[in-house]
Amino acid sequence: MIRWLRGVGAWVEDRLGLAAAFGPMLRHPVPSGARWWYVFGSATLTLFILQVVTGVCLALVYVPSPDQAFQSLEYLNYEQYLGWFIRAVHYWAATGMVCMAFVHMAQVFLFGAFKYPREMTWLVGVGLLLLTLGMAFTGQVLRWDQDAYWGVGVGASMAGRVPFLGPYLVELLLGGPQIGAATLSRFFTLHVFVIPALLILLLVVHLYLILRKGISEPPVAGQPVDPATYHEEYEKILASDGEPFFPSAMWRDAIFSFLVVLAVAGVAYCVGPYGPTSIPDPRLIHSNPRPDWYFLWLFALLALSPPEAETAIMLVLPVVLFGILILIPFVANRGERSPRRRPVAVLSVLVVFVTFVVLTYLGWTSPWSPVMDAWSADPIPARMISWEKPDVLTQRRQLTPLELQGAVVLQNKDCRNCHALDGVGGRRGPDLSGVALRLTRDELYRQVTQGGGNMPAYGKQLKSAEVDALVAFLETLRPKDQPPARTPVQSVASRQSER
């Protein structure tokens, strides 16, 4: 059998010449000190390959049309054999790919590997990062749920603010004057064909540049980069302390990539796929879409900034950030590479990391944003509709049918997306558990119908009978032993009657 396999291998090699073509790549020397800090790029590539494989499997079932996209994902989740697992691996591999890309770029920046003669390698890496984020955004849109639908609307509104080109960009993005079948078709084309093709092209260029200019040696304090002498010094390092990429360096990459894939598969099995959440409904104009975690920092930044700063954040900030990344290898392409001699670089990475984590956390918790599934997922506490409440005459009575109807209105009209009961529900507005202690009956009517503060007016969206029932129920939301809120005139009249 071994002799037969060797014969087959020799026949294939004679026809294709694979060893002659790829042998020099596998044997190209790398500094022996380039060990476990240099494995993040290979892990990113591995996760991209995993994305391609699972994406092909999903494309066999996914239907890129507005009336079937959501249902096809539901079919994958609940009916297709292992469909849920493939979707989960695809989503969590995307998450891991974004994480590995950021970690890899941070490592390259801290080690000064962007300096001469690897400026072009860094620039191609910036392009790969941008395309990776594009893959993440277009993948979110293909879920075609409520977040995806309104997320496209937000993206279109951002594109529409571009001076002069705004209307043309919106038309190009949506494929028409509104979100529809052409929109989903275009995002499907971008996610499945255009962006992956560009990623593969830049990956080939990136790998070629790595072979052409070599892997940077580990930084040493006191050994700055000098373009006049760097090539000669690098060749001496490879001659005295270099090793072939295969097998030692390649095995480190393979082991780390295997562990990353194993972690993705484990999370996918334990957590499952993400979404879709709910069928997109254009009528829900008060929906607040939440992006995937990659863009939560921008979501939080826009929500916390004053309205007049929105355009600058949307249009100027991304250009400035990527402009800085592009200028880095030209502004600092020589000098010290060691992080110990570059405190500004270390501090910059820490500031960016902390800012990203804080904004992502704020975007994740988003106290300013409604909890869009509170109306269905979180029932009204039983004590608020079942236990007896005090009455002036009988001292104890059950909720009236009108008050019970008001509880139904509160639940079905999405009030709990913004308001909590006993701390469960939205946090955009105040908790309603004791609202009857704060607002009188008239104040409740005025707040519901006319709005105020951050609350919009619902006088035209609720029928008068629904408003009556809702206010009647809100008046019962108080502790049993405390009277409801009263106006000053009512308080005086109550004290006189008690006398």
C-alpha positions as CSV (number, residue, x, y, z in Angstrom):
1,M,0.0,0.0,0.0
2,I,2.8,2.4,0.9
3,R,4.6,1.6,-2.4
4,W,1.3,2.2,-4.3
5,L,0.7,5.6,-2.6
6,R,4.2,6.7,-3.3
7,G,3.7,5.8,-6.9
8,V,0.5,7.8,-7.1
9,G,2.2,10.7,-5.4
10,A,5.1,10.5,-7.9
11,W,2.7,10.4,-10.8
12,V,0.8,13.5,-9.6
13,E,4.0,15.4,-8.8
14,D,5.3,14.6,-12.3
15,R,2.2,16.0,-13.9
16,L,1.6,19.0,-11.6
17,G,5.0,19.8,-10.1
18,L,3.5,20.8,-6.7
19,A,6.7,20.3,-4.8
20,A,8.6,22.5,-7.2
21,A,5.9,25.2,-7.0
22,F,5.2,25.2,-3.3
23,G,8.3,23.7,-1.8
24,P,10.2,27.1,-1.7
25,M,7.2,28.6,0.1
26,L,7.3,25.9,2.8
27,R,11.0,26.1,3.1
28,H,11.4,29.9,3.2
29,P,13.3,30.8,6.3
30,V,11.8,32.7,9.3
31,P,13.5,34.0,12.4
32,S,13.5,31.3,15.1
33,G,12.2,33.8,17.7
34,A,9.0,34.2,15.7
35,R,6.9,31.9,17.8
36,W,3.5,32.0,19.5
37,W,3.0,35.8,19.0
38,Y,3.0,35.2,15.3
39,V,0.1,32.7,15.0
40,F,-2.9,35.1,14.9
41,G,-2.7,35.8,11.1
42,S,-2.9,32.0,10.3
43,A,-5.8,31.7,12.7
44,T,-7.6,34.5,10.9
45,L,-7.0,32.8,7.5
46,T,-8.3,29.4,8.9
47,L,-11.5,31.0,10.2
48,F,-12.0,32.6,6.8
49,I,-11.7,29.2,5.1
50,L,-14.2,27.9,7.7
51,Q,-16.5,30.8,6.7
52,V,-16.3,29.8,3.0
53,V,-17.1,26.2,3.7
54,T,-20.0,26.8,5.9
55,G,-21.2,29.6,3.7
56,V,-21.4,27.3,0.7
57,C,-23.5,24.9,2.7
58,L,-25.8,27.6,3.8
59,A,-26.2,29.0,0.3
60,L,-27.6,25.6,-0.8
61,V,-30.7,26.3,1.4
62,Y,-30.9,30.0,1.9
63,V,-33.3,31.9,-0.4
64,P,-32.3,35.5,-1.0
65,S,-35.8,36.9,-1.4
66,P,-37.7,39.1,1.1
67,D,-40.7,36.7,1.3
68,Q,-38.5,33.5,1.9
69,A,-35.2,34.6,3.5
70,F,-36.6,34.6,7.0
71,Q,-38.4,31.2,6.5
72,S,-35.3,29.6,5.0
73,L,-33.3,30.5,8.1
74,E,-36.0,29.1,10.3
75,Y,-35.9,25.9,8.2
76,L,-32.2,25.7,8.7
77,N,-32.6,26.2,12.5
78,Y,-35.4,23.7,13.1
79,E,-35.8,21.3,10.2
80,Q,-32.6,20.9,8.1
81,Y,-30.3,18.2,9.6
82,L,-27.4,20.0,11.3
83,G,-28.6,23.2,9.8
84,W,-28.6,25.0,13.2
85,F,-25.0,23.8,13.8
86,I,-23.7,25.0,10.4
87,R,-25.4,28.4,11.0
88,A,-23.9,28.6,14.4
89,V,-20.4,27.7,13.2
90,H,-20.7,30.3,10.4
91,Y,-21.8,33.1,12.9
92,W,-19.2,32.3,15.6
93,A,-16.4,31.8,13.0
94,A,-17.3,35.3,11.8
95,T,-17.0,36.6,15.3
96,G,-13.7,34.8,15.8
97,M,-12.4,36.1,12.5
98,V,-13.1,39.7,13.5
99,C,-11.4,39.2,16.9
100,M,-8.4,37.5,15.3
101,A,-8.0,40.3,12.7
102,F,-8.0,43.0,15.4
103,V,-5.6,41.0,17.6
104,H,-3.3,40.4,14.7
105,M,-3.2,44.0,13.7
106,A,-2.6,45.1,17.3
107,Q,0.3,42.6,17.6
108,V,1.8,43.8,14.3
109,F,1.5,47.4,15.5
110,L,3.0,46.8,18.9
111,F,5.9,44.8,17.4
112,G,6.6,47.5,14.9
113,A,6.2,45.0,12.0
114,F,4.7,47.7,9.8
115,K,8.0,49.6,9.6
116,Y,10.4,49.4,6.6
117,P,10.3,47.3,4.4
118,R,6.8,46.0,5.2
119,E,4.7,49.1,4.7
120,M,2.8,47.6,1.8
121,T,2.0,44.5,3.9
122,W,0.4,46.7,6.5
123,L,-1.7,48.6,4.0
124,V,-3.0,45.3,2.5
125,G,-3.8,44.2,6.1
126,V,-5.8,47.4,6.6
127,G,-7.8,46.5,3.4
128,L,-8.4,43.0,4.7
129,L,-9.7,44.4,8.0
130,L,-12.1,46.7,6.1
131,L,-13.4,43.9,4.0
132,T,-13.8,41.7,7.0
133,L,-16.1,44.3,8.6
134,G,-17.9,44.5,5.3
135,M,-18.5,40.8,5.4
136,A,-19.8,41.1,9.0
137,F,-22.3,43.9,8.1
138,T,-23.6,42.2,4.9
139,G,-24.0,38.9,6.8
140,Q,-26.1,40.6,9.4
141,V,-28.4,42.0,6.7
142,L,-28.9,38.5,5.2
143,R,-30.7,37.4,8.4
144,W,-33.5,39.6,7.2
145,D,-35.1,40.0,10.6
146,Q,-36.2,43.2,12.3
147,D,-32.7,44.3,13.2
148,A,-31.4,43.6,9.7
149,Y,-34.2,45.5,8.0
150,W,-33.9,48.6,10.0
151,G,-30.2,48.3,10.1
152,V,-30.2,48.7,6.3
153,G,-32.4,51.7,6.8
154,V,-29.8,53.2,9.2
155,G,-27.0,52.4,6.8
156,A,-28.9,54.0,3.9
157,S,-29.5,57.1,6.0
158,M,-25.8,57.3,6.8
159,A,-24.9,57.0,3.1
160,G,-27.5,59.6,2.2
161,R,-25.6,62.2,4.2
162,V,-22.6,62.0,2.0
163,P,-22.4,65.4,0.2
164,F,-23.3,65.4,-3.5
165,L,-23.1,61.6,-3.8
166,G,-25.6,60.7,-1.1
167,P,-28.7,60.0,-3.3
168,Y,-26.6,57.9,-5.8
169,L,-25.1,55.9,-2.9
170,V,-28.6,55.2,-1.5
171,E,-29.8,54.1,-4.9
172,L,-26.8,51.9,-5.3
173,L,-27.2,50.4,-1.8
174,L,-30.9,49.7,-1.9
175,G,-31.4,49.1,-5.6
176,G,-34.4,51.4,-5.7
177,P,-36.2,54.1,-3.7
178,Q,-37.0,51.8,-0.8
179,I,-35.8,48.6,0.9
180,G,-37.1,45.6,-1.1
181,A,-36.1,42.5,-3.1
182,A,-33.3,44.3,-4.9
183,T,-31.8,45.4,-1.6
184,L,-31.5,41.8,-0.3
185,S,-30.3,40.6,-3.7
186,R,-27.5,43.2,-3.7
187,F,-26.4,42.4,-0.1
188,F,-26.4,38.7,-1.0
189,T,-24.2,39.3,-4.0
190,L,-21.8,41.4,-1.9
191,H,-21.6,38.9,0.9
192,V,-21.3,35.7,-1.2
193,F,-19.4,36.9,-4.3
194,V,-17.9,40.4,-4.3
195,I,-16.4,40.8,-0.8
196,P,-15.0,37.2,-0.6
197,A,-13.4,37.6,-4.1
198,L,-11.7,40.8,-2.9
199,L,-10.7,39.1,0.3
200,I,-9.1,36.2,-1.6
201,L,-7.3,38.6,-3.9
202,L,-5.9,40.7,-1.1
203,L,-5.0,37.5,0.9
204,V,-2.9,36.3,-2.1
205,V,-1.2,39.7,-2.3
206,H,-0.7,39.7,1.5
207,L,0.9,36.2,1.5
208,Y,3.1,37.2,-1.5
209,L,4.4,40.2,0.4
210,I,5.1,38.0,3.4
211,L,7.2,35.7,1.2
212,R,8.8,38.6,-0.6
213,K,9.8,40.7,2.5
214,G,9.8,37.9,5.1
215,I,8.4,37.7,8.6
216,S,9.7,40.5,10.9
217,E,12.0,39.3,13.6
218,P,11.0,39.8,17.2
219,P,11.7,43.3,18.3
220,V,14.7,44.0,20.5
221,A,15.1,47.2,22.5
222,G,18.0,49.3,21.2
223,Q,18.0,47.8,17.7
224,P,16.1,50.4,15.6
225,V,15.1,50.0,12.0
226,D,17.5,51.7,9.6
227,P,16.4,51.4,5.9
228,A,20.1,51.7,4.8
229,T,21.2,48.6,6.7
230,Y,18.1,46.7,7.5
231,H,18.2,44.1,4.6
232,E,21.8,43.2,5.4
233,E,21.0,42.8,9.1
234,Y,17.9,40.7,8.4
235,E,19.8,38.3,6.1
236,K,22.4,37.8,8.9
237,I,19.6,37.0,11.4
238,L,18.2,34.4,9.0
239,A,21.6,32.9,8.3
240,S,22.5,32.6,12.0
241,D,19.2,32.0,13.7
242,G,16.7,31.2,11.0
243,E,14.6,28.1,10.5
244,P,12.4,26.8,7.6
245,F,8.7,27.7,7.9
246,F,7.9,23.9,7.7
247,P,7.7,22.1,10.0
248,S,8.2,24.0,13.3
249,A,6.6,27.4,12.5
250,M,3.9,25.7,10.5
251,W,3.1,23.3,13.2
252,R,2.6,26.2,15.7
253,D,0.2,27.8,13.3
254,A,-1.6,24.6,12.8
255,I,-2.0,23.8,16.5
256,F,-3.3,27.3,17.4
257,S,-5.7,27.3,14.4
258,F,-7.0,23.9,15.4
259,L,-7.6,25.1,19.0
260,V,-9.4,28.2,17.6
261,V,-11.6,26.0,15.3
262,L,-12.3,23.7,18.3
263,A,-13.4,26.7,20.4
264,V,-15.7,27.9,17.6
265,A,-17.3,24.5,17.3
266,G,-17.7,24.3,21.0
267,V,-19.4,27.7,21.3
268,A,-21.6,26.9,18.3
269,Y,-22.7,23.6,19.9
270,C,-23.4,25.1,23.3
271,V,-24.9,28.5,22.3
272,G,-26.3,27.8,18.9
273,P,-26.9,30.2,16.0
274,Y,-27.9,33.8,16.3
275,G,-31.3,34.9,15.0
276,P,-33.3,35.5,13.1
277,T,-35.2,37.4,15.8
278,S,-38.5,38.4,14.2
279,I,-40.0,38.9,10.8
280,P,-39.2,42.4,9.5
281,D,-42.2,44.7,9.7
282,P,-41.9,48.2,8.1
283,R,-44.9,49.3,10.1
284,L,-42.9,49.3,13.3
285,I,-41.5,52.8,12.9
286,H,-40.5,53.0,16.6
287,S,-38.2,49.9,16.2
288,N,-34.7,50.6,17.4
289,P,-32.4,48.2,15.6
290,R,-29.3,46.8,17.4
291,P,-26.3,45.9,15.3
292,D,-24.1,42.9,15.9
293,W,-21.4,43.3,18.4
294,Y,-18.8,44.5,15.8
295,F,-20.6,47.8,15.4
296,L,-22.1,48.2,18.9
297,W,-19.3,50.8,19.7
298,L,-20.6,53.0,16.9
299,F,-24.2,52.4,17.9
300,A,-23.4,53.6,21.4
301,L,-21.3,56.5,20.3
302,L,-24.1,57.8,18.0
303,A,-26.7,57.3,20.8
304,L,-24.7,59.2,23.4
305,S,-23.6,62.0,21.2
306,P,-25.6,65.2,20.6
307,P,-27.7,65.2,17.4
308,E,-25.5,67.9,15.7
309,A,-22.5,65.6,16.0
310,E,-24.1,62.6,14.2
311,T,-23.0,63.6,10.7
312,A,-19.4,64.0,11.7
313,I,-19.4,60.7,13.5
314,M,-20.9,58.9,10.6
315,L,-18.9,60.4,7.8
316,V,-15.7,61.9,9.2
317,L,-14.8,59.5,12.1
318,P,-14.5,56.3,9.9
319,V,-12.4,58.2,7.3
320,V,-10.1,59.6,10.1
321,L,-9.6,56.2,11.7
322,F,-8.7,54.4,8.5
323,G,-6.7,57.4,7.4
324,I,-4.6,57.0,10.5
325,L,-4.1,53.3,9.9
326,I,-2.9,54.1,6.3
327,L,-0.5,56.8,7.4
328,I,1.1,54.9,10.2
329,P,3.8,53.1,8.1
330,F,4.7,56.3,6.3
331,V,4.9,58.5,9.4
332,A,6.8,55.9,11.6
333,N,8.6,53.6,9.2
334,R,11.9,53.6,11.0
335,G,13.3,53.7,14.5
336,E,12.6,51.5,17.5
337,R,10.3,48.5,17.2
338,S,10.3,47.2,20.8
339,P,7.1,48.1,22.8
340,R,9.4,48.9,25.7
341,R,10.8,51.9,23.8
342,R,7.5,52.9,22.3
343,P,5.2,53.9,25.2
344,V,3.0,56.1,23.0
345,A,2.2,53.0,20.8
346,V,1.4,50.9,23.9
347,L,-0.8,53.6,25.4
348,S,-2.6,54.1,22.1
349,V,-3.5,50.4,21.9
350,L,-4.7,50.5,25.5
351,V,-6.9,53.6,24.9
352,V,-8.4,52.1,21.8
353,F,-9.1,48.8,23.5
354,V,-10.7,50.3,26.6
355,T,-12.7,52.7,24.5
356,F,-13.9,49.9,22.3
357,V,-14.9,47.7,25.3
358,V,-16.7,50.5,27.2
359,L,-18.7,51.6,24.1
360,T,-19.5,48.0,23.2
361,Y,-20.7,47.4,26.8
362,L,-22.9,50.5,26.7
363,G,-24.2,49.5,23.3
364,W,-24.9,46.0,24.6
365,T,-26.8,47.1,27.7
366,S,-28.2,50.2,25.9
367,P,-30.3,51.7,28.7
368,W,-31.6,54.3,26.1
369,S,-32.9,51.6,23.8
370,P,-36.1,49.6,24.1
371,V,-36.2,45.9,24.8
372,M,-38.0,44.9,21.7
373,D,-39.2,41.5,22.9
374,A,-40.4,42.6,26.3
375,W,-44.0,42.6,25.3
376,S,-44.0,38.9,24.5
377,A,-41.1,37.5,26.5
378,D,-41.8,39.2,29.9
379,P,-45.3,38.8,31.2
380,I,-46.8,41.3,33.7
381,P,-46.0,40.2,37.2
382,A,-48.8,38.1,38.6
383,R,-49.1,40.1,41.8
384,M,-50.1,43.2,39.8
385,I,-53.2,41.6,38.3
386,S,-54.1,38.9,40.9
387,W,-53.8,40.2,44.4
388,E,-56.5,42.4,46.0
389,K,-56.0,46.1,46.3
390,P,-57.4,48.6,48.9
391,D,-60.6,50.6,48.3
392,V,-62.0,53.5,50.2
393,L,-65.4,51.7,50.8
394,T,-64.7,47.9,50.9
395,Q,-61.0,48.2,51.8
396,R,-60.3,45.1,49.5
397,R,-61.3,44.3,46.0
398,Q,-60.2,42.6,42.8
399,L,-59.1,44.5,39.7
400,T,-62.1,45.6,37.6
401,P,-62.5,44.4,34.0
402,L,-61.5,47.9,32.8
403,E,-58.2,47.7,34.8
404,L,-57.5,44.2,33.5
405,Q,-58.2,45.4,30.0
406,G,-55.6,48.1,30.7
407,A,-53.0,45.4,31.6
408,V,-53.7,43.8,28.2
409,V,-53.2,47.2,26.5
410,L,-49.9,47.8,28.3
411,Q,-48.7,44.4,27.2
412,N,-49.9,44.3,23.6
413,K,-49.0,47.9,22.7
414,D,-45.3,47.4,23.3
415,C,-45.2,49.7,26.3
416,R,-42.9,47.4,28.1
417,N,-40.3,47.7,25.4
418,C,-39.4,51.0,27.1
419,H,-40.9,50.6,30.6
420,A,-40.1,47.9,33.1
421,L,-42.3,46.3,35.8
422,D,-40.5,45.2,38.9
423,G,-37.2,45.8,37.0
424,V,-38.1,43.5,34.1
425,G,-38.5,45.1,30.6
426,G,-37.2,48.2,28.9
427,R,-35.1,50.9,30.6
428,R,-35.6,53.8,28.2
429,G,-38.4,55.1,30.4
430,P,-39.0,54.9,34.2
431,D,-40.2,51.7,35.9
432,L,-44.0,51.7,36.1
433,S,-44.2,49.6,39.2
434,G,-45.0,52.6,41.4
435,V,-46.2,55.1,38.8
436,A,-49.5,55.8,40.6
437,L,-47.5,57.3,43.5
438,R,-45.8,59.8,41.2
439,L,-48.5,60.8,38.7
440,T,-52.2,61.6,39.3
441,R,-54.9,60.4,37.0
442,D,-54.9,63.6,34.9
443,E,-51.1,63.5,34.7
444,L,-51.2,59.9,33.5
445,Y,-53.8,60.9,30.8
446,R,-51.6,63.8,29.7
447,Q,-48.4,61.7,29.6
448,V,-49.9,58.9,27.5
449,T,-51.8,61.1,25.0
450,Q,-49.4,64.1,24.7
451,G,-46.1,62.6,25.7
452,G,-43.3,64.4,27.4
453,G,-39.5,64.0,28.1
454,N,-38.3,61.1,26.0
455,M,-41.8,59.6,25.6
456,P,-43.6,60.2,22.3
457,A,-47.3,61.1,22.2
458,Y,-49.7,58.1,21.7
459,G,-53.0,60.0,21.6
460,K,-53.4,59.3,17.8
461,Q,-52.2,55.7,18.1
462,L,-54.5,54.6,20.9
463,K,-58.2,54.6,20.9
464,S,-59.9,56.6,23.7
465,A,-61.2,53.4,25.3
466,E,-57.7,52.0,25.3
467,V,-56.3,55.1,26.9
468,D,-59.1,54.9,29.6
469,A,-58.3,51.3,30.3
470,L,-54.5,51.9,30.4
471,V,-54.8,54.8,32.8
472,A,-57.1,52.8,35.0
473,F,-54.5,50.0,35.3
474,L,-51.6,52.4,35.8
475,E,-53.6,53.9,38.8
476,T,-53.4,50.5,40.5
477,L,-49.6,50.3,40.2
478,R,-48.7,51.2,43.8
479,P,-48.1,49.4,47.1
480,K,-51.3,48.2,48.8
481,D,-50.8,50.4,51.9
482,Q,-50.2,53.7,50.1
483,P,-52.8,56.0,48.5
484,P,-52.4,57.1,44.9
485,A,-50.8,60.5,44.0
486,R,-53.1,63.5,44.3
487,T,-53.2,67.1,43.3
488,P,-52.9,69.7,46.0
489,V,-56.6,70.4,45.8
490,Q,-57.5,66.7,46.2
491,S,-55.1,66.5,49.2
492,V,-56.9,69.4,50.9
493,A,-60.3,68.0,50.2
494,S,-59.3,64.6,51.5
495,R,-57.9,66.1,54.8
496,Q,-61.2,68.1,55.3
497,S,-63.3,65.0,54.7
498,E,-61.3,63.1,57.2
499,R,-62.0,65.8,59.8
